[in-house]
Amino acid sequence: MSQASTARVLTEAFGPTEGAALRLKQAALVVAGIALLAVCAKIKLPVPGSPVAVGMGTFAVLGIGAAYGAKLGLTTIMGYMLIGLLGFDIFQSSTAELNGVDYMMGSTGGYLLGYVLATVLLGALAQRGWDRSVLWMALAMLLGNILLYIPGLGWLGMLYGWDKPILEWGLTPFIIGDLLKLALAALILPAAWKLIGRARG
């Protein structure tokens, strides 16, 4: 694993690397990333033994952070948040009736902040080469999930009171799904780097 802070992230390993062509590529990546986030937010897969279906939104958030890097990842997640703020139904539990500011200030508001923080963290770690090793990528995903849950649980506690079962509401039902997504991302990103290496070889 490279420890250099200037290591390339996945999206920098292909396509233009400078000038107007690079800006066009980055703009296309932002649009594609926002679309991916919106689609994955609505995907829920049942998990045997878990009372809560696995939402793929966090997988997309952390994956985009790792693949895009901190700066482009932040631009993408903020674009996604802005579209949601304008009232579009693009969040995991938003609806035509509950969206925009009302949704973002509700029980999931802390997790949305966690999305932004985790995206930047995954991007920064990928820029140090953590996305090229299964073990390091798994650790990066774990750290990203922790950073996501800290404001999420904190916001729940502030909204409903710390005497409520905050962990039972906002953490424990999602552990199995998060472990599955962690394992999936830990396999996909390093595999993508290997494919790029073979294509160039």
C-alpha positions as CSV (number, residue, x, y, z in Angstrom):
1,M,0.0,0.0,0.0
2,S,1.3,3.5,-0.9
3,Q,1.4,5.9,2.0
4,A,2.0,8.9,-0.3
5,S,-0.6,11.6,0.3
6,T,-0.6,12.3,-3.5
7,A,-1.6,8.8,-4.6
8,R,-4.1,8.8,-7.4
9,V,-7.7,7.7,-6.8
10,L,-9.6,5.4,-9.1
11,T,-11.2,8.1,-11.2
12,E,-7.8,9.7,-11.9
13,A,-6.5,6.5,-13.4
14,F,-8.3,6.8,-16.6
15,G,-9.4,9.6,-19.0
16,P,-8.1,13.1,-19.4
17,T,-5.7,14.4,-16.7
18,E,-5.5,18.1,-17.5
19,G,-7.2,21.1,-19.2
20,A,-10.8,21.4,-20.3
21,A,-11.1,17.7,-21.0
22,L,-10.4,17.0,-17.3
23,R,-13.0,19.5,-16.2
24,L,-15.5,17.9,-18.5
25,K,-14.7,14.5,-17.1
26,Q,-15.0,15.7,-13.5
27,A,-18.4,17.3,-14.3
28,A,-19.6,14.1,-15.8
29,L,-18.4,12.1,-12.8
30,V,-20.3,14.5,-10.4
31,V,-23.5,14.1,-12.4
32,A,-23.1,10.3,-12.5
33,G,-22.2,10.2,-8.8
34,I,-25.3,12.2,-7.8
35,A,-27.5,9.9,-10.0
36,L,-25.9,6.8,-8.4
37,L,-26.5,8.2,-4.9
38,A,-30.1,8.8,-5.7
39,V,-30.7,5.4,-7.1
40,C,-28.8,3.5,-4.4
41,A,-30.6,5.4,-1.7
42,K,-33.9,3.8,-2.8
43,I,-32.4,0.2,-3.0
44,K,-33.2,-1.9,0.0
45,L,-32.2,-5.6,0.2
46,P,-33.6,-8.0,2.9
47,V,-31.0,-9.7,5.1
48,P,-31.9,-13.0,6.8
49,G,-31.7,-12.6,10.6
50,S,-31.9,-8.8,10.5
51,P,-35.1,-6.8,11.1
52,V,-33.9,-4.0,8.8
53,A,-33.3,-4.3,5.0
54,V,-29.9,-3.2,3.8
55,G,-30.0,0.2,2.2
56,M,-27.3,0.8,-0.5
57,G,-27.1,4.5,0.1
58,T,-24.2,4.3,2.5
59,F,-22.4,1.9,0.2
60,A,-22.6,4.5,-2.6
61,V,-21.6,7.3,-0.4
62,L,-18.4,5.6,0.9
63,G,-17.6,4.1,-2.5
64,I,-17.8,7.4,-4.3
65,G,-15.6,9.0,-1.6
66,A,-13.0,6.3,-2.2
67,A,-13.2,6.3,-6.0
68,Y,-13.4,10.1,-6.4
69,G,-11.1,11.4,-3.7
70,A,-11.8,14.0,-1.1
71,K,-12.3,17.1,-3.3
72,L,-14.4,15.6,-6.1
73,G,-16.2,13.4,-3.6
74,L,-17.2,16.4,-1.5
75,T,-18.4,18.2,-4.6
76,T,-20.6,15.3,-5.5
77,I,-22.1,14.7,-2.1
78,M,-22.8,18.4,-1.7
79,G,-24.5,18.4,-5.1
80,Y,-26.6,15.5,-3.9
81,M,-27.5,17.3,-0.7
82,L,-28.5,20.5,-2.6
83,I,-30.8,18.6,-4.8
84,G,-32.4,17.0,-1.8
85,L,-32.7,20.3,-0.1
86,L,-34.6,21.7,-3.0
87,G,-37.3,19.1,-2.4
88,F,-36.5,16.2,-4.7
89,D,-37.3,12.7,-3.4
90,I,-33.7,11.3,-3.5
91,F,-33.0,10.3,0.0
92,Q,-33.5,6.8,1.5
93,S,-36.7,7.5,3.4
94,S,-37.9,10.7,1.7
95,T,-41.2,10.8,0.0
96,A,-43.2,13.1,-2.2
97,E,-44.8,14.5,1.0
98,L,-41.7,14.5,3.3
99,N,-38.6,15.9,1.6
100,G,-36.4,19.0,1.5
101,V,-35.6,20.9,4.7
102,D,-38.3,19.1,6.7
103,Y,-36.7,15.7,5.9
104,M,-33.1,16.8,6.3
105,M,-33.9,18.3,9.8
106,G,-35.7,15.1,10.9
107,S,-34.3,12.0,12.4
108,T,-31.9,11.3,9.5
109,G,-30.4,14.7,9.6
110,G,-27.3,13.6,11.5
111,Y,-26.7,10.7,9.2
112,L,-26.8,13.1,6.2
113,L,-24.0,15.2,7.9
114,G,-22.2,11.9,8.4
115,Y,-22.5,11.2,4.7
116,V,-20.5,14.4,4.0
117,L,-17.8,13.7,6.6
118,A,-17.4,10.0,5.6
119,T,-17.1,10.9,1.9
120,V,-14.2,13.3,2.7
121,L,-12.6,10.7,5.0
122,L,-12.8,7.9,2.4
123,G,-11.5,10.2,-0.2
124,A,-8.5,11.2,1.9
125,L,-7.7,7.6,2.8
126,A,-7.9,6.6,-0.9
127,Q,-5.5,9.3,-1.7
128,R,-3.1,7.5,0.6
129,G,-3.6,4.3,-1.3
130,W,-5.9,2.6,1.2
131,D,-8.3,1.6,-1.6
132,R,-5.7,-0.7,-3.2
133,S,-5.6,-3.3,-0.4
134,V,-8.6,-5.4,0.8
135,L,-7.6,-5.1,4.4
136,W,-6.9,-1.4,4.3
137,M,-10.1,-0.7,2.3
138,A,-12.0,-2.7,4.9
139,L,-10.5,-0.5,7.6
140,A,-11.3,2.6,5.7
141,M,-14.9,1.5,5.3
142,L,-15.1,0.8,9.1
143,L,-13.8,4.2,9.9
144,G,-16.2,5.8,7.4
145,N,-19.1,4.0,9.0
146,I,-18.0,5.1,12.5
147,L,-17.8,8.7,11.3
148,L,-21.2,8.4,9.7
149,Y,-22.8,7.1,12.9
150,I,-21.4,9.7,15.3
151,P,-23.4,12.6,14.1
152,G,-26.3,10.3,13.2
153,L,-26.7,9.0,16.8
154,G,-25.9,12.4,18.3
155,W,-28.7,14.0,16.3
156,L,-31.1,11.3,17.4
157,G,-30.2,11.9,21.0
158,M,-30.7,15.6,20.7
159,L,-34.1,15.2,19.0
160,Y,-35.6,12.5,21.2
161,G,-33.6,12.6,24.4
162,W,-30.7,10.4,25.6
163,D,-33.1,8.5,27.8
164,K,-34.5,6.8,24.7
165,P,-33.0,3.6,23.2
166,I,-30.9,5.6,20.7
167,L,-28.6,2.7,19.9
168,E,-31.5,0.3,19.3
169,W,-33.1,2.9,16.9
170,G,-30.1,4.1,15.0
171,L,-27.2,1.5,15.2
172,T,-27.8,-2.1,16.1
173,P,-30.4,-2.9,13.4
174,F,-27.9,-1.9,10.7
175,I,-24.8,-3.7,11.9
176,I,-25.3,-6.8,9.8
177,G,-26.0,-4.8,6.6
178,D,-23.0,-2.5,7.2
179,L,-20.7,-5.4,7.6
180,L,-21.9,-6.9,4.3
181,K,-21.4,-3.5,2.5
182,L,-18.0,-3.2,4.1
183,A,-16.9,-6.5,2.8
184,L,-18.3,-5.8,-0.7
185,A,-16.4,-2.4,-1.0
186,A,-13.2,-4.0,0.4
187,L,-13.3,-6.4,-2.5
188,I,-14.5,-4.2,-5.3
189,L,-12.1,-1.2,-5.1
190,P,-8.8,-3.2,-4.9
191,A,-10.2,-5.5,-7.7
192,A,-10.8,-2.4,-9.9
193,W,-7.2,-1.3,-9.4
194,K,-6.0,-4.8,-10.4
195,L,-8.1,-4.6,-13.6
196,I,-6.7,-1.2,-14.5
197,G,-3.2,-2.6,-14.0
198,R,-3.9,-5.6,-16.2
199,A,-5.4,-3.4,-18.9
200,R,-2.3,-1.3,-19.0
201,G,0.0,-4.3,-18.9
